[in-house]
Amino acid sequence: MPDAHPFGSPLTRRRFAAGLAAATVATPTVARAHRLAADETIIGEGDHRYRVVHHFPQLPNRFTWQTTHGVALDEAGNLYVIHEGTAGKKDHPSIFVFDPDGKFVRAFGSEFQGGGHGIEVRREGSEEFLYVCGYQDVKCFAKLTPKGEIVWFRKAPMEAGCYAPGEDVSTKKNWSRKGFLPTNFAFLDDGGFLLADGYGSFRIHRYDKDAKWLSSFGGDGKGEGTFNTPHGIWIDRRPAADGTAREPTIVVCDRAHHTIQRFALDGTYRETITGFGLPANLDTLGGLMLVPELKACVTILGPDDKPVVRLGRAVERLDEIKNLRTQPDKWIDGQFVHPHDACFAPNGDILVAEWVSTGRITKLVRV
């Protein structure tokens, strides 16, 4: 989509597709898997049906998945995947790039190994950049070129006044509300961005276009402006249900409260949307909002924030099979285990990263 802003469209990574018709809002359904052929599984209902391609991109033999965490697409359709990695394998890359067919292109990002978490692609002027979060003992966020060169690298914003002394230089993970363990980004129209400290202070930090800290909101609490694990974040620019424009808002996955909270762009609390199972992150396309839930489900919301369809839901199996994430022999085609991130492609396809020990990236091909 053309970019009118000098710093680039904040929607590049999970952008609105030009010309995409507003989504038809149907009665919410739990998608059932339909076997159409021996090697094909279709999930979804009505206008929201998808062919399931589990393990869509394959790594070269010299690399291994170490718990996949995030996915992002650039304008050419290349897929960027970040996995958490293992602290004891610091020379192993944390970020992998695949072409639109899932063929491996390159790998980099060993500096995030052992804590790789959130990843986004953003256009700024004539270039695209990666924004990356690292948690655990990495405790950082950074801006990179698509080939992995670091533009800037940041640690805890001590000027926020909420972190323990030395948290900006320490490499020891700190899971208290005085720690810094960032998880995901959202991009603002002025070139700045929001950073969710989802496992640390539970605050949402605002930065300008030069990655200078400006302010923050949120913190630990019971909801309605405070959080328990604000893990995912996005700017909701979708039109209203009648197709008219509406004011953009900040949406935050308050994961451990099983809700999504909505805020004005200045951080003022607006409302809470309930009915999720550990919502992890967000994306939008046309009138739809995509919500990967760690409790074995990917939900699509309509313009009214009501579920249109729930894809691959298998919550009951998480209760039946202890530690299912480590037992791929017990996974079922068309069902999810722990969706941790997901994004739309411009044509309506969906890419899903799951928090499973072997790593798994699933492509849902719209049919």
WONOR-V589790 format. One record per residue. RES is the residue in one letter. OMEGA is omega as a letter, one per 30 degrees, with the letter a starting at -180 (* if undefined). Layout:
BEGIN
res-><RES & RES>
omega-><OMEGA & OMEGA>
END
This chain:
BEGIN
res-><M & P & D & A & H & P & F & G & S & P & L & T & R & R & R & F & A & A & G & L & A & A & A & T & V & A & T & P & T & V & A & R & A & H & R & L & A & A & D & E & T & I & I & G & E & G & D & H & R & Y & R & V & V & H & H & F & P & Q & L & P & N & R & F & T & W & Q & T & T & H & G & V & A & L & D & E & A & G & N & L & Y & V & I & H & E & G & T & A & G & K & K & D & H & P & S & I & F & V & F & D & P & D & G & K & F & V & R & A & F & G & S & E & F & Q & G & G & G & H & G & I & E & V & R & R & E & G & S & E & E & F & L & Y & V & C & G & Y & Q & D & V & K & C & F & A & K & L & T & P & K & G & E & I & V & W & F & R & K & A & P & M & E & A & G & C & Y & A & P & G & E & D & V & S & T & K & K & N & W & S & R & K & G & F & L & P & T & N & F & A & F & L & D & D & G & G & F & L & L & A & D & G & Y & G & S & F & R & I & H & R & Y & D & K & D & A & K & W & L & S & S & F & G & G & D & G & K & G & E & G & T & F & N & T & P & H & G & I & W & I & D & R & R & P & A & A & D & G & T & A & R & E & P & T & I & V & V & C & D & R & A & H & H & T & I & Q & R & F & A & L & D & G & T & Y & R & E & T & I & T & G & F & G & L & P & A & N & L & D & T & L & G & G & L & M & L & V & P & E & L & K & A & C & V & T & I & L & G & P & D & D & K & P & V & V & R & L & G & R & A & V & E & R & L & D & E & I & K & N & L & R & T & Q & P & D & K & W & I & D & G & Q & F & V & H & P & H & D & A & C & F & A & P & N & G & D & I & L & V & A & E & W & V & S & T & G & R & I & T & K & L & V & R & V>
omega-><a & a & a & a & a & l & l & l & l & a & a & a & a & a & l & l & a & l & l & l & l & a & l & a & a & l & a & a & l & a & l & l & l & l & l & l & a & a & a & l & l & l & l & a & l & a & a & l & a & l & a & l & l & l & a & l & a & l & l & a & a & l & l & l & l & a & l & a & a & l & l & l & l & a & l & a & l & a & l & a & l & l & a & a & a & a & a & l & a & l & a & a & l & a & a & a & a & l & a & l & l & l & a & l & a & l & l & l & l & l & l & a & a & l & a & a & a & l & l & l & a & l & l & a & a & a & l & a & l & l & a & l & l & l & a & a & l & l & a & l & a & l & a & l & l & l & l & l & a & l & l & a & a & l & a & l & a & l & l & l & a & a & l & l & l & a & l & l & a & l & l & a & a & a & l & l & l & a & l & a & a & a & a & a & l & a & a & a & a & a & l & a & l & l & l & l & a & a & a & a & a & l & l & a & l & l & l & a & l & l & l & a & a & a & l & l & l & a & a & l & a & l & a & l & l & a & l & a & l & a & a & a & a & l & a & l & a & l & l & a & l & l & a & l & l & a & l & l & l & l & a & l & l & a & a & l & l & a & l & l & a & a & l & a & l & l & l & a & l & a & l & l & a & l & a & l & a & l & a & a & a & l & l & l & a & l & a & l & a & a & l & a & l & l & l & a & l & a & l & l & l & a & l & a & l & a & l & l & l & a & l & a & l & a & a & a & l & l & a & a & a & l & a & a & a & a & a & l & l & l & a & l & l & l & l & l & a & l & a & l & l & l & l & l & a & a & l & l & a & l & a & l & a & l & l & a & l & a & l & l & a & l & l & a & a & a & *>
END
